[in-house]
């Protein structure tokens, strides 16, 4: 299993739109790209969120995924409009697992 950890810094006052958009984007990636889904966490630092997405493999994550779903496109743009910065913090291969 392959995990990608993201950090998002969002504009003040955009938390609700960001979280709603993130969920729609995540649902579309799950449905159309073969991910196992994702979790979003609010940091103890104001306006910072950390998300991690699970994939069956690095190769599946790296594939060119074309999503034509209109809700995805609108949500992706809304999400981007909330961002000050977005970055991949870690790319991880699971080596031991006891998450239940």
Number of C-alpha atoms within 10 A of each C-alpha: 13 19 21 18 18 17 19 22 18 21 16 11 10 15 18 10 15 22 17 14 22 21 20 18 21 22 17 20 20 17 13 14 17 16 21 17 16 19 13 18 12 14 13 8 8 11 17 19 20 18 17 19 20 22 21 13 15 16 10 14 18 8 9 9 12 9 13 10 10 9 13 20 15 14 21 18 13 18 22 16 14 21 18 13 12 15 11 13 14 12 13 13 14 10 7 6 7 4 4 3
